[in-house]
């Protein structure tokens, strides 16, 4: 196991400690890149359904930055977002809902990861420098796997 995959793996082990129910959350952001060892991740962002949001909010509280509402799980770099977390950004009617994103998550190493197509959608929408770098990485990975599967 190389250094990046080892560091990423340790971060993913941290989320397992919380024993969150599969089908109620998905790892998003850079997590789907990290599990594929496409790059080192700094933190873990997860999306949750409203039931799990309410449960975690009661237990850990909500942080409202004025731009986003999130829950930070204690002792770890794990941030939780729900359907109404991004209230400062106008919702796109074409955007997949959190429920759809969770339902279409891929289970890898016993954890649910948001589908790369959805990650691409949001990274294109955000368009930050780090998102643009991730888009290049994801598209190259998809092309390599598409070409690999054609053989």
N, C-alpha and C positions, 0 to 999 in steps of 0.2 A: 504494500500500500504506500503510495507516494505521500509527500508531506501535505499537499492540498487535500487529497481525499481523506487523510487521517484527521486534519483539522475540521473539515466539513462533517465527517462522521461523528466526531465528538459533539459538535453542535446539534446534530440530529438526535443523538442519544439523550441530550438534555430535554428535548421535547417529549420523549417517551416517558420521562419521569412524571409528567403531568397526567398520563393515562387518559388523554382526551378521546372521546368516542368517535371511531371511524364513521364517516357519513355525516358528521356534523361540522367538520372543518377540513381545510386543505392548506398546505404550505404553498405560499405564493412568492412573488418578488424574485429574488435571486435563488431561492431554495431549489426550484426545479433545475437550475443550472448547476448548483452545487452538488446535488445528488448524482448528477451525470459527470461530475468532476470536470466541468467546463470552466469553472473558475472558483476561487476561494470566496466563501461568503463571510460577511461580517456579523450579520444577525439573522434571525428567522422572523419572517412576517407570516402570519396565518390569517385566513378569513374563516369566520364562523357563522353558523346560522343563528337566528334570533334567540332560540332556546339556549344554546351554549353561551351566547353573548350575555344574556341575562344572568345566567349562572355564574360566569366568570366576573361580571361586573359587581355582583353582590359580594363575591369573595375577595376581589382585588381592587375594586374601584375603577372609575373611568378618568382618563386624563383628556382634557379638552384643550387643544393648543390654539384654538381660534380658527384653525384650518381643518383639523381632523380630530375625531374622537377615537381613542384607542385604549386598550388595556395592556399594561405591561406585566408580564408574569414575573414573579419575584426571583431575584438572584440570577436571572438569565437574560440574554439579549433576545427575548421573544416578545414581539408586539402583535396584538390581536386587533383585527378590524372586523366590523360588521357591515350590514347593508347601509346603515346610515352614518358610517364613519366619515365619509368624504362629503360632508354637507356643504362645503364651500365651493365645490365644483359642480357645474350643471351636469345632470345625468344625461347620458347619451342613450337615446331610445334603442339603439342597436347593441348596446353593451349587454353582455351576458350578466344575469343576476348572480348574486352570491350563491343562491341555491343551485343554479345551473353549473356554476364553476365547481362547487363541491361535488355535485353528482357526477361530473365528468372527470374528476381527479383520478390520477393513475396511482395505484398502490405500488410503491417501490420500497423495499426493505421495511415492510410493515407500516409505512407512513403514507398518507395521501398527499400527492403533489399535484398542483394545478397543471392542467394540460398546457403544453408549450404554446399552442395556438392562442389560448387566452392570455398567457404571459406576454406574448408578442403584441396582442391587441392593446394591452394596457401600457406596455413600454413605448409603443408607437404614439399612443395618446399623450403620455407624459412628455416624451421627447427630451428629457434631460440628457446631459452628456453621458452619464453612466448607463442610461437606458439605450442610447444609440450604440454604445459599445456592446451591450448585451444582445441587441437585435442582430448585429453582425455575427456574434458567436452562435446564437440560436439558429439563424438561417444557414450558416455553414454546417452546423451539426445536422440539421434537417436534410440538407442537400446530400451530405455524406451518407446518411441513413437511407434516403430515398434511392440514391445510386446503388448502394450496397444491396438493397432489397430487390432491385431490378435484375440483378445478376442471377 
